[in-house]
Amino acid sequence: MLDRIRTTLHGIIDHPRGDAIAAVRVPKMFARRMNDFLGSPLCSAEELEKRRGAVAKLESLRGTAAAITIPREPAPVVVYFEKDRNQRMLERTQELLAARGITYRSLDVTGDEATMAFVMREANCEEDDLPIVYVAGIPVGAYNDLVEWDVSGKLKTSVFGS
């Protein structure tokens, strides 16, 4: 019933009959502009069917979009070390990360004063504390700090999310 009223009113304001008379033309022009302003609630039957088809398609797509899940990428893990210094701690750090299935990148900072200064400043450590582990740009610290993060579960949460 409402659809029939909508399409009939659209036919009346859209048809050019009576546009030669100003008393008819001006209200029709006002009604057309008001209809456009309100988002065209008065429309033809073809337009109404087209809109209903679009709404049905949108609902069907919404149902399938919820089923798609994108896996989360693990956070980047970087191990800063100095060549030939604390080799045993570097190996233990690498073993712990490998045992947890965490991929990491090892960066040798030997001779790179700028990177060395950055690592020491951010991690609040000394040169003797290397290797230092960073997870997503956040300093974890040396091996003992890494073990603490691992035991508390913070390492897994930081790398893989909750």
ZAVO-760299 format. One line per field, with one value per residue: residue in one letter; x, y, z of N, C-alpha, C, O in turn. Coordinates in Angstrom, 2 decimals. Each point is the difference from the previous one (the first is absolute). Layout:
BEGIN
aa: [A:...]
npx: [X:...]
npy: [Y:...]
npz: [Z:...]
capx: [X:...]
capy: [Y:...]
capz: [Z:...]
cpx: [X:...]
cpy: [Y:...]
cpz: [Z:...]
opx: [X:...]
opy: [Y:...]
opz: [Z:...]
This chain:
BEGIN
aa: [M:L:D:R:I:R:T:T:L:H:G:I:I:D:H:P:R:G:D:A:I:A:A:V:R:V:P:K:M:F:A:R:R:M:N:D:F:L:G:S:P:L:C:S:A:E:E:L:E:K:R:R:G:A:V:A:K:L:E:S:L:R:G:T:A:A:A:I:T:I:P:R:E:P:A:P:V:V:V:Y:F:E:K:D:R:N:Q:R:M:L:E:R:T:Q:E:L:L:A:A:R:G:I:T:Y:R:S:L:D:V:T:G:D:E:A:T:M:A:F:V:M:R:E:A:N:C:E:E:D:D:L:P:I:V:Y:V:A:G:I:P:V:G:A:Y:N:D:L:V:E:W:D:V:S:G:K:L:K:T:S:V:F:G:S]
npx: [0.83:1.25:0.15:-1.78:-0.06:1.17:-0.74:-1.58:0.50:0.78:-1.49:-0.82:1.13:-0.46:-2.04:0.58:-0.98:-0.70:1.39:-1.68:-0.88:-0.19:-2.10:0.32:0.17:-1.14:-2.23:-0.73:-0.19:-1.80:-1.89:-0.09:-0.55:-2.19:-1.13:0.20:-1.34:-2.06:0.89:-1.06:-0.86:0.15:-1.10:1.61:-1.67:0.11:-0.78:-2.20:-0.76:-0.01:-1.61:-2.02:-0.12:-0.45:-2.14:-1.36:0.11:-1.15:-2.20:-0.59:-0.15:-1.96:-1.64:0.00:-1.13:-2.13:-0.87:-0.43:1.43:0.18:1.04:-0.13:0.30:1.37:-0.24:0.21:1.07:0.39:1.33:-0.26:1.18:1.09:0.59:-0.57:-2.13:1.19:2.06:1.29:0.87:1.92:1.89:1.01:1.32:2.08:1.50:0.83:1.53:2.13:1.09:0.68:1.89:1.66:-1.56:1.99:0.15:1.35:0.11:1.13:0.24:0.54:0.82:-1.56:1.52:-0.13:0.85:2.21:0.62:-0.16:1.48:1.99:0.04:-0.02:1.96:0.72:1.08:0.79:1.93:0.48:-1.17:1.62:-1.83:-0.36:-1.37:-0.19:-1.39:0.26:2.11:-0.98:0.84:1.01:1.38:0.94:2.01:1.52:0.97:1.83:1.89:1.13:1.28:2.09:1.58:0.93:1.55:1.43:1.36:-0.67:-0.16:1.94:0.54:-0.61:0.90:-1.72]
npy: [-1.19:-0.92:-2.24:-1.10:-0.28:-1.66:-2.11:-0.61:-0.45:-2.08:-1.70:-0.16:-0.95:-2.18:-0.50:-0.50:-1.95:1.23:-1.26:-0.77:-1.66:2.22:0.41:-0.27:1.58:1.87:-0.05:0.30:2.13:1.21:-0.33:1.09:2.19:0.46:-0.07:1.72:1.79:-0.39:0.93:1.87:1.40:2.10:-1.96:0.02:-0.54:1.18:2.11:0.16:-0.26:1.85:1.50:-0.37:0.62:2.18:0.64:-0.44:1.42:1.92:-0.13:0.07:2.08:1.00:-0.78:0.90:1.91:-0.48:-0.62:1.98:-1.71:1.96:-1.49:-0.60:2.05:-1.68:0.09:2.07:-1.76:1.48:-1.13:1.29:0.00:-0.91:0.86:-2.17:0.48:-0.75:-0.68:-0.01:1.96:0.50:-1.04:0.87:1.77:-0.25:-0.56:1.65:1.39:-0.73:0.25:2.10:-0.72:0.44:0.85:-0.75:1.98:-1.19:1.10:-0.31:-0.10:-2.04:1.10:-1.29:1.54:0.36:-1.45:0.15:1.68:-0.40:-1.28:0.90:1.21:-0.83:-0.85:1.97:0.26:-1.96:1.17:0.63:1.90:1.09:-0.20:1.30:-0.42:-0.27:1.04:-0.66:-0.71:-1.97:1.81:-1.63:-0.01:0.19:-1.01:1.03:1.73:-0.52:-0.33:1.85:0.96:-0.87:0.53:1.99:-0.80:0.88:-1.60:-1.60:0.57:-0.10:-2.08:-1.31:1.20:1.44]
npz: [0.00:1.66:-0.13:0.79:2.23:0.97:-0.24:1.49:2.15:0.28:0.17:2.08:1.70:-0.26:0.75:-2.12:0.54:-1.70:-1.24:-1.25:1.22:-0.27:-0.68:-2.20:-1.60:0.36:-0.17:-2.12:-0.77:0.60:-1.17:-1.96:-0.01:0.14:-1.93:-1.42:0.36:-0.74:-1.84:-0.52:1.53:-0.78:-0.05:-1.56:-1.41:-1.90:0.00:-0.29:-2.09:-1.26:0.42:-0.93:-2.15:-0.35:0.18:-1.74:-1.72:0.20:-0.38:-2.17:-0.84:0.41:-1.25:-2.05:-0.01:0.46:-1.98:-0.95:-0.23:1.00:-1.32:2.15:-0.82:-0.56:2.22:-0.85:-0.92:1.67:-1.43:1.83:-1.90:1.76:-2.00:-0.19:-0.37:1.76:-0.53:1.83:0.63:-1.05:0.66:1.80:-0.35:-0.84:1.55:1.28:-0.86:-0.03:1.94:0.01:-0.95:1.44:-1.38:-0.65:1.05:-1.32:1.97:-1.93:2.24:-0.76:1.76:0.90:-0.60:-2.21:-1.49:-0.46:-1.36:-2.20:-1.09:-0.50:-1.90:-2.08:-0.71:-0.78:-1.97:0.77:-0.16:2.09:-0.18:-1.12:-1.20:-1.80:1.73:-2.23:1.44:-2.12:-0.18:0.37:1.03:-1.19:-1.76:2.03:-0.09:1.27:-1.03:-1.21:1.18:0.57:-1.57:-0.18:1.47:-0.35:-1.43:1.46:0.76:1.42:2.15:1.15:0.64:1.72:1.62:-0.01]
capx: [-0.83:0.88:0.77:-0.89:-0.12:1.30:0.19:-1.02:0.44:1.16:-0.51:-0.66:0.96:1.01:-0.62:0.00:-1.35:-0.37:1.15:-0.17:-0.69:0.90:-0.60:0.26:1.44:0.77:-0.08:0.64:1.44:0.32:-0.14:1.14:1.21:-0.13:0.21:1.44:0.65:-0.27:0.59:-0.93:-0.90:-0.97:0.75:-0.73:-0.04:1.28:1.00:-0.30:0.48:1.47:0.45:-0.22:1.02:1.29:-0.05:0.12:1.38:0.80:-0.21:0.69:1.44:0.32:0.06:1.24:1.15:0.30:0.70:1.38:0.90:1.35:0.93:0.86:1.44:0.74:0.77:1.40:0.91:1.36:1.04:1.20:1.17:1.31:0.77:1.00:-0.23:-1.12:-0.47:-0.82:-1.31:-0.65:-0.49:-1.12:-1.12:-0.50:-0.63:-1.28:-0.93:-0.30:-0.82:-1.36:-0.51:0.03:1.00:0.69:1.07:1.20:0.74:1.31:0.22:1.43:0.48:-1.10:-0.14:-1.34:-0.93:0.40:-0.49:-1.46:-0.35:0.34:-0.86:-1.38:-0.09:0.59:0.98:1.40:0.51:0.21:-1.29:-0.44:-1.06:-1.23:-1.14:-1.09:-1.22:-0.81:0.59:0.02:1.13:-0.25:1.21:0.95:-0.54:-0.78:-1.27:-0.74:-0.54:-1.10:-1.12:-0.50:-0.66:-1.23:-0.92:0.02:0.68:-0.95:-1.04:0.57:0.35:-1.12:-1.28:-0.73]
capy: [1.19:1.15:0.06:0.54:1.45:0.60:0.03:0.89:1.38:0.26:0.23:1.31:1.12:-0.16:0.13:1.41:0.53:1.15:0.86:1.28:0.90:0.31:-0.46:-1.44:-0.21:0.39:-1.03:-1.24:0.23:-0.06:-1.40:-0.75:0.37:-0.56:-1.44:-0.19:0.34:-1.06:-1.26:-0.59:-1.05:-0.22:-0.47:-0.89:-1.40:-0.61:0.47:-0.66:-1.38:0.08:0.26:-1.21:-0.97:0.43:-0.28:-1.45:-0.36:0.48:-0.91:-1.27:0.23:0.18:-1.33:-0.68:0.78:-0.37:-1.28:0.20:0.49:0.23:-0.35:1.09:-0.19:0.16:1.24:-0.23:-0.18:0.30:-0.27:0.78:-0.61:0.45:-1.18:-0.53:0.44:-0.72:-0.96:-1.01:0.61:0.13:-1.32:-0.33:0.85:-0.54:-1.28:0.25:0.52:-1.09:-0.98:0.55:0.18:1.42:0.39:1.22:0.50:0.32:1.12:0.22:1.44:0.24:1.14:0.92:0.77:0.58:-1.06:-0.41:1.04:-0.15:-1.21:0.19:1.03:-0.47:-1.16:0.40:-1.03:0.27:-0.81:-1.37:-0.68:-0.55:0.33:0.60:-0.39:0.97:-0.54:1.08:1.28:0.14:-0.77:-1.04:-0.01:-1.09:-1.35:-0.19:0.71:-0.78:-1.16:0.50:0.25:-1.30:-0.69:0.72:-0.03:1.30:-0.15:-0.56:1.02:1.11:-0.40:-0.59:0.59:-0.77]
capz: [0.00:0.08:-1.25:-1.04:0.26:-0.36:-1.46:-0.56:0.25:-0.86:-1.36:-0.06:0.03:-1.04:-1.32:-0.40:-0.19:0.81:0.26:-0.68:0.92:1.12:1.25:0.09:-0.19:1.18:1.05:-0.47:0.06:1.43:0.43:-0.56:0.74:1.34:-0.16:-0.17:1.26:0.97:-0.44:-0.97:0.49:-1.07:-1.16:-0.89:0.42:-0.40:0.95:1.28:-0.10:-0.05:1.37:0.80:-0.41:0.58:1.45:0.16:-0.29:1.11:1.13:-0.27:0.12:1.42:0.61:-0.37:0.46:1.38:0.00:-0.43:1.04:-0.48:1.07:0.46:-0.21:1.25:0.13:-0.31:1.13:-0.43:1.00:-0.25:0.65:-0.43:-0.41:0.92:1.36:0.61:-1.00:0.67:0.24:-1.30:-0.38:0.88:-0.43:-1.26:0.29:0.65:-1.00:-0.93:0.70:0.09:-1.36:-0.31:-1.00:0.44:-0.86:0.78:-0.56:0.60:0.14:0.13:-0.78:-0.32:1.24:0.11:0.41:1.35:0.92:0.05:0.75:1.41:0.58:0.10:0.89:1.28:0.31:-0.34:-1.10:0.45:0.13:-1.29:-0.94:0.49:-0.83:-0.17:-0.60:-0.58:0.37:1.46:0.50:1.00:0.80:-0.21:0.08:1.22:-0.19:-0.98:0.71:0.83:-0.89:-0.46:1.11:0.34:-1.12:-0.66:-1.28:-0.97:-0.23:-0.74:-1.35:-0.75:0.39:1.01]
cpx: [0.87:0.82:-0.84:-0.15:1.29:0.16:-1.01:0.40:1.22:-0.45:-0.63:1.03:1.01:-0.59:-0.09:-1.40:-0.27:1.16:-0.11:-0.66:0.88:-0.54:0.22:1.51:0.80:-0.13:0.65:1.52:0.47:-0.04:1.16:1.29:-0.03:0.22:1.49:0.75:-0.15:0.54:-0.90:-0.85:-1.12:0.78:-0.87:0.07:1.32:1.11:-0.20:0.48:1.53:0.57:-0.15:1.01:1.36:0.04:0.17:1.44:0.94:-0.14:0.71:1.51:0.41:0.13:1.31:1.22:0.39:0.81:1.48:0.81:1.40:0.96:0.92:1.46:0.71:0.81:1.47:0.86:1.41:0.95:1.24:1.16:1.27:0.83:1.07:-0.16:-1.27:-0.64:-0.92:-1.41:-0.79:-0.59:-1.20:-1.25:-0.62:-0.71:-1.37:-1.03:-0.41:-0.91:-1.45:-0.61:-0.05:1.10:0.59:1.05:1.16:0.76:1.29:0.28:1.48:0.42:-1.08:-0.36:-1.41:-1.02:0.30:-0.53:-1.52:-0.41:0.27:-0.91:-1.42:-0.15:0.57:1.01:1.41:0.42:0.17:-1.31:-0.50:0.14:-1.26:-1.11:-1.04:-1.17:-0.86:0.49:0.06:1.16:-0.44:1.17:0.89:-0.70:-0.88:-1.36:-0.89:-0.65:-1.17:-1.25:-0.63:-0.80:-1.33:-1.04:-0.04:0.66:-0.95:-1.07:0.54:0.28:-1.23:-1.36:-0.70:-0.74]
cpy: [1.26:0.16:0.62:1.51:0.69:0.14:0.94:1.46:0.36:0.28:1.36:1.13:-0.08:0.23:1.48:0.60:1.14:0.95:1.36:1.03:0.19:-0.52:-1.50:-0.25:0.28:-1.02:-1.32:0.13:-0.08:-1.46:-0.85:0.30:-0.57:-1.52:-0.31:0.26:-1.11:-1.37:-0.79:-1.13:-0.30:-0.37:-0.92:-1.44:-0.70:0.38:-0.67:-1.44:-0.06:0.22:-1.23:-1.09:0.34:-0.28:-1.49:-0.46:0.43:-0.91:-1.33:0.15:0.20:-1.35:-0.71:0.74:-0.39:-1.29:0.15:0.56:0.11:-0.33:1.17:-0.36:0.12:1.30:-0.29:-0.06:0.20:-0.26:0.79:-0.65:0.61:-1.24:-0.34:0.52:-0.70:-1.00:-1.05:0.54:0.18:-1.34:-0.40:0.81:-0.55:-1.34:0.20:0.49:-1.09:-1.03:0.47:0.23:1.45:0.27:1.34:0.38:0.37:1.12:0.21:1.50:0.33:1.13:1.00:0.78:0.57:-1.04:-0.46:1.01:-0.09:-1.18:0.20:1.04:-0.52:-1.15:0.31:-1.05:0.48:-0.90:-1.46:-0.79:-0.60:-1.52:0.52:-0.34:1.13:-0.73:1.18:1.37:0.25:-0.84:-1.00:-0.03:-1.16:-1.34:-0.20:0.70:-0.75:-1.22:0.42:0.26:-1.32:-0.70:0.67:-0.04:1.28:-0.08:-0.51:1.01:1.15:-0.35:-0.44:0.61:-0.90:-1.18]
cpz: [0.00:-1.29:-1.12:0.16:-0.41:-1.50:-0.66:0.19:-0.84:-1.43:-0.15:-0.04:-1.13:-1.40:-0.38:-0.19:0.98:0.27:-0.70:0.91:1.24:1.32:0.20:-0.02:1.27:1.13:-0.41:0.08:1.46:0.50:-0.54:0.77:1.42:-0.04:-0.16:1.30:1.04:-0.42:-0.92:0.59:-0.99:-1.25:-0.83:0.52:-0.36:0.98:1.36:0.00:-0.02:1.40:0.88:-0.35:0.58:1.49:0.25:-0.25:1.12:1.21:-0.22:0.12:1.44:0.69:-0.32:0.52:1.42:0.06:-0.35:1.17:-0.57:1.14:0.33:-0.24:1.34:-0.02:-0.32:1.26:-0.53:1.17:-0.41:0.77:-0.55:-0.26:1.04:1.43:0.51:-0.97:0.62:0.26:-1.30:-0.43:0.86:-0.38:-1.27:0.21:0.62:-1.02:-1.00:0.65:0.10:-1.38:-0.44:-1.02:0.42:-1.03:0.90:-0.70:0.79:0.01:0.18:-0.93:-0.37:1.27:0.17:0.47:1.41:1.03:0.15:0.88:1.49:0.67:0.22:0.99:1.38:0.49:-0.37:-1.16:0.39:0.10:-1.31:0.02:0.71:-1.00:0.00:-0.64:-0.43:0.46:1.49:0.53:1.09:0.96:-0.36:0.20:1.23:-0.09:-0.99:0.65:0.89:-0.84:-0.45:1.10:0.33:-1.12:-0.80:-1.38:-1.07:-0.36:-0.85:-1.46:-0.81:0.31:1.00:-0.57]
opx: [-0.23:0.25:0.51:-0.03:-0.04:0.42:0.34:-0.07:0.12:0.52:0.13:-0.12:0.63:0.75:-0.31:-0.10:0.24:-0.19:0.77:0.16:0.44:0.78:-0.06:0.52:0.87:1.03:0.61:0.69:1.04:0.87:0.51:0.77:1.03:0.62:0.50:0.93:0.92:-0.21:0.15:0.07:-0.52:0.82:-1.10:0.82:0.48:0.81:0.97:0.56:0.61:0.99:0.89:0.46:0.76:1.03:0.71:0.52:0.91:0.99:0.56:0.68:1.10:0.84:0.53:1.04:1.18:0.74:0.80:-0.36:0.47:-0.11:0.43:0.44:-0.36:0.43:0.49:-0.16:0.39:-0.25:0.62:-0.10:0.00:0.06:0.69:0.97:-1.06:-1.22:-0.98:-0.98:-1.22:-1.14:-0.96:-1.12:-1.23:-1.00:-0.95:-1.14:-1.16:-0.89:-0.91:-1.15:-0.81:1.17:-0.71:0.34:-0.18:0.25:-0.01:0.00:0.34:-0.23:0.32:-0.85:-0.51:-0.80:-0.91:-0.50:-0.53:-0.86:-0.84:-0.38:-0.56:-0.99:-0.12:-0.11:0.18:-0.74:-0.16:0.03:-0.97:0.95:-0.32:0.20:-0.32:0.18:-0.46:-0.80:0.50:0.07:-0.65:-0.19:-0.08:-1.23:-1.09:-1.00:-1.22:-1.15:-1.01:-1.11:-1.22:-1.07:-0.98:-1.15:-0.69:-0.38:-0.06:-0.36:-0.69:-0.15:-0.20:-0.98:0.53:-0.66]
opy: [0.93:1.11:0.77:0.74:1.07:1.05:0.67:0.80:1.13:0.91:0.63:0.91:1.00:0.33:0.84:1.18:-0.14:0.99:0.91:1.21:-0.97:-0.41:-0.48:-0.84:-0.79:-0.40:-0.68:-0.93:-0.60:-0.42:-0.86:-0.91:-0.44:-0.57:-0.95:-0.73:-0.26:-0.99:-1.22:-1.13:-1.12:0.77:-0.38:-0.32:-0.84:-0.84:-0.35:-0.46:-0.89:-0.62:-0.32:-0.73:-0.89:-0.42:-0.39:-0.86:-0.74:-0.31:-0.57:-0.92:-0.40:-0.16:-0.72:-0.62:0.08:-0.23:-0.89:1.03:-0.90:0.57:0.74:-1.11:0.86:0.47:-1.10:0.79:-0.62:0.43:-0.29:-0.25:0.67:-0.90:0.88:-0.02:0.08:-0.07:-0.42:-0.72:-0.16:-0.05:-0.57:-0.52:-0.11:-0.27:-0.70:-0.47:-0.09:-0.54:-0.83:0.43:0.37:-0.30:0.88:-0.78:0.72:-0.07:0.22:0.64:1.10:-0.07:1.03:-0.42:0.05:0.27:-0.25:-0.40:0.16:0.14:-0.34:-0.16:0.18:-0.06:-0.81:-0.53:1.10:-0.91:-0.89:-1.23:-0.76:-0.51:-0.40:0.06:0.57:-0.78:0.78:0.89:1.04:-1.20:0.37:-0.01:-0.56:-0.06:-0.57:-0.55:-0.05:-0.33:-0.70:-0.35:-0.12:-0.54:-0.69:0.37:0.10:0.73:0.56:0.14:0.51:0.84:0.45:-0.34:-1.04:-0.73]
opz: [-0.77:-0.45:-0.82:-0.99:-0.63:-0.49:-0.98:-0.93:-0.47:-0.65:-1.05:-0.82:-0.34:-0.93:0.85:-0.34:1.21:0.71:0.32:-0.22:0.61:0.86:1.14:0.74:0.35:0.55:0.83:0.39:0.30:0.75:0.71:0.31:0.51:0.89:0.61:0.35:0.77:0.70:-0.12:-0.50:-0.03:-0.48:0.40:0.86:0.76:0.39:0.68:1.00:0.59:0.37:0.79:0.87:0.40:0.52:0.92:0.71:0.36:0.67:0.94:0.45:0.39:0.88:0.85:0.22:0.35:0.96:0.31:0.57:-0.71:1.08:-0.88:0.30:0.81:-1.05:0.27:0.93:-1.00:1.13:-1.03:1.20:-1.04:0.84:0.50:0.76:-0.63:-0.14:-0.62:-0.19:-0.02:-0.48:-0.52:0.02:-0.12:-0.66:-0.35:0.01:-0.38:-0.66:0.04:-0.10:-0.85:0.25:0.47:-0.90:0.99:-1.21:1.21:-1.05:0.44:-1.21:-0.59:0.78:1.12:0.90:0.79:1.06:1.10:0.86:0.83:1.16:1.08:0.73:0.92:1.11:-0.51:-0.39:-0.83:0.12:0.00:0.59:1.11:-1.21:1.05:-0.93:0.83:0.26:0.43:-0.27:0.98:1.22:-1.09:0.13:-0.11:0.45:0.18:-0.29:0.09:0.41:-0.09:-0.27:0.30:0.22:-1.01:-0.91:-1.10:-1.17:-0.88:-0.88:-1.13:-0.65:0.41:0.74]
